[in-house]
């Protein structure tokens, strides 16, 4: 995983885990790597992973079963999707609308490109 300076590493790891949950690489109620294993995998300090797991527990994405380990929580995927959708609508969409306004791009044009993108993306998913 490549880290950048735009946000703290523990937040970037949380976003990485969000993506694992959304893609179903980590399914609900599944045991996940221990703090130590995840730290080794990502080549970070275990304290960083501990901080990430604590954040994800606060969000309701992970659960710690004492003596057994960490698990993805029931309903984790829905929680992550809602969180990411809310962020997109509040943070990214206004930038897109501003660019559309400046460039005089219409909703009809966006719809055309979106449908084309969706068609191509669906095709690639089926081929994988």
N, C-alpha and C positions, 0 to 999 in steps of 0.2 A: 504494500500500500504506500502510495506517495503522499506525504503530508505537505501542506502549504502553510503560509503564514497568515492566512485570512481569518482563521479561527483557532481556538485551542485544540490541541491534538485529541483530547478526550471527547470533544464535541465532534470532531471529524470521524473518530472511531464510532461514536453513537450513530452518525449518519450512515456509515458503512453497515452497521448492524441493522439499521432501519431498512436499508436496501436488501439485506439478506432475508429479512422477515417478509418484505413485500414480494420478493421473487420466489418465496416459499423454499429457499435454500435452508432456512431455519423455520420449521413448522411449529405451530402452537403446541405448547406443553412438551416440547422436545428438550432434552438436556443439551446444553451448549458447552463449549470449551471452558475449562476452568480459567481463572484469572491468569495463572502462571502459563498455561498453554496458549491462551490468546496473546499474552505479552510476548512470548517467544515467537509466535506466528507473525505478529506485526512488528517485531523487533523494537518494542517500547518497554519502558519501566512498568513493572506490575502495578505500581501505585496509580499509574495513568489508567490502566484497565479497570482497577478497582473504582476509580472515580467515574469512569464511563458506566460501569455496571450499576453503581449507585444512582446515577442520573436516570438510567433506563428503568430502574426499579421505581423511582419517583414518578416516572411517566406511566407506569403500569405495563411496560413492555416486557420486563424480566421479573422473575420471582426467584428468591433464594430459598431453597429448601435445606434447612440446617443439617449439616453433616452429609448431604447428598450432592449438592451443587446448585448451579444456576440453570433455570429453565425459561423458555419463552412462555409468556403468560397466555392464558386462554383469552382470545379477543385481541391479541397483540397486533395482528395484521390490520384489523379494522382501525385500531388506535393510530397506528403508523400512517395508514392511508389518510385518515382525517387530518392528522398533524401536517403531513406533507401537502395535502390539498389546501388547507387553510393558509399555509405559508405561501403557496403558489398564488392563490387568489389575492392575498393581501400584499405580497412583496414583489412578485415577478410580473403578474398581469398588468399592474399599472405602468411598469416600464415598457411592456409590449405595446400597450395602448398609446403611450406617449410616442414611441417610435412610429407606430402606424399613422398617427396624426401628422407627425413631422414629414413623413415620407409619402403621405396621401395614399396609404394602402387601405383598401376597403375590406369590410368583413367578408364580402363575397370572394375576394381574392384569397383571403386567409382560409376560408372554407374549402376552396378548390385545392390549395396546397396541402391542407390538413388531410383531406380525403385521399389525395395521392400518397402522402406520407403513410397514412394508416394502411392503405392497400399494399404498399411496398413492404412495410414493417411486418404486416401479418404474413405476407408471402415468405419473408426471411425466417420468421418464427416457425412456420410449418416445415421449412427445409431443414432446420436444425435438428 
